[in-house]
Amino acid sequence: MKKTPPTVLALDLEGTLISNAMSQIPRPGLHAFLERCAALFPRLVMFTTVKEDKFRQIARLLVEEGMAPAWYADMEYVHWQGETKNLEFVPDAAVSDIILVDDFEIYVHPGQEAQWMQIAYFDYPYSEDDRGLFVMLEKLEALVSGFM
């Protein structure tokens, strides 16, 4: 029996896509990364510790500045609670169908480590030469192509 590819990509915000909720510096390659992820996965969700209203404010700004595609401002947001990002909080999806891209292992829910792909932390001094999103995209493309 052939396994099916993951259908949901859950993305962290701080240290993954942007610097943090205060400075909001977009990681190099953000727009292209989001567009390619949208082509690779039928569903993208935001899974962050940042509250939804703050995320929406950041997302609108990134879209206005041309740093993110227009749909990013309306991206599905996962409401969750607890100490870890339990993928069971993603509505209408089996844990096995979800990939979580996050920079910190501490947020990975116990027993869901196989669903986690660690991205290098985007940290001060926020280099324009940062390749974190490019490297992660290569890994995601390899993962999805493994099912074709």
NORDA-V944931 format. One record per residue. N is the residue number from 1. SS is DSSP state (h for helix, s for strand, l for the rest). PSI is psi in whole degrees, -180 to 180 (999 if undefined). OMEGA is omega in whole degrees, -180 to 180 (NA if undefined). Layout:
n=(N	N)
ss=(SS	SS)
psi=(PSI	PSI)
omega=(OMEGA	OMEGA)
//
This chain:
n=(1	2	3	4	5	6	7	8	9	10	11	12	13	14	15	16	17	18	19	20	21	22	23	24	25	26	27	28	29	30	31	32	33	34	35	36	37	38	39	40	41	42	43	44	45	46	47	48	49	50	51	52	53	54	55	56	57	58	59	60	61	62	63	64	65	66	67	68	69	70	71	72	73	74	75	76	77	78	79	80	81	82	83	84	85	86	87	88	89	90	91	92	93	94	95	96	97	98	99	100	101	102	103	104	105	106	107	108	109	110	111	112	113	114	115	116	117	118	119	120	121	122	123	124	125	126	127	128	129	130	131	132	133	134	135	136	137	138	139	140	141	142	143	144	145	146	147	148)
ss=(l	l	l	l	l	l	l	s	s	s	s	l	l	s	l	l	l	s	l	l	l	l	l	l	l	s	l	l	l	h	h	h	h	h	h	h	h	h	h	h	l	l	s	s	s	s	l	l	l	l	l	h	h	h	h	h	h	h	h	h	h	h	h	h	l	l	l	l	l	h	h	h	h	h	l	s	s	l	l	l	l	l	l	l	s	l	h	h	h	l	l	l	l	l	h	h	h	s	s	s	s	s	l	l	h	h	h	s	l	l	l	l	h	h	h	s	s	s	l	l	l	l	l	l	l	l	l	l	l	l	l	h	h	h	h	h	h	h	h	h	h	h	h	h	h	l	l	l)
psi=(131	131	152	150	156	145	-12	130	116	122	135	160	-67	129	-7	-62	-32	173	-66	175	-17	-58	-29	37	121	141	142	133	11	-51	-51	-39	-50	-42	-44	-39	-39	-29	-31	-34	134	-25	130	139	150	124	91	160	-13	131	153	-43	-39	-42	-46	-40	-46	-44	-44	-42	-44	-39	-47	-37	1	14	-13	152	156	-38	-19	-35	-23	14	144	136	132	121	129	170	162	-171	-20	161	82	117	-12	-15	-14	117	146	39	140	144	-39	-14	2	139	131	122	115	154	-21	122	-29	-24	-7	126	135	133	-7	18	-32	-18	-5	135	116	130	145	138	129	108	161	135	23	64	139	-16	2	134	14	-46	-36	-43	-44	-40	-41	-41	-41	-42	-41	-41	-51	-41	-22	-13	-3	999)
omega=(-178	175	178	-180	175	-176	-178	174	179	-176	171	-179	-173	179	-180	180	178	179	178	-175	179	-176	173	179	-180	178	178	179	-175	-177	-179	179	-179	180	-180	177	179	178	-177	-173	179	-175	174	177	176	-179	-171	174	179	180	-173	-178	178	177	-179	178	179	-178	179	179	179	178	-180	-179	180	-178	-180	178	-176	-177	-177	-179	-179	-178	178	-178	180	174	-177	178	180	-177	-176	-180	180	-176	175	177	178	-176	173	178	174	179	-178	180	-173	170	177	174	-176	-179	-175	179	-177	-180	-180	-179	179	-180	-179	-178	-179	-179	-174	171	-177	176	177	-179	177	-169	175	14	174	-177	174	179	180	-177	-175	-179	178	179	180	-180	176	180	180	179	178	179	-178	-179	177	180	-176	NA)
//
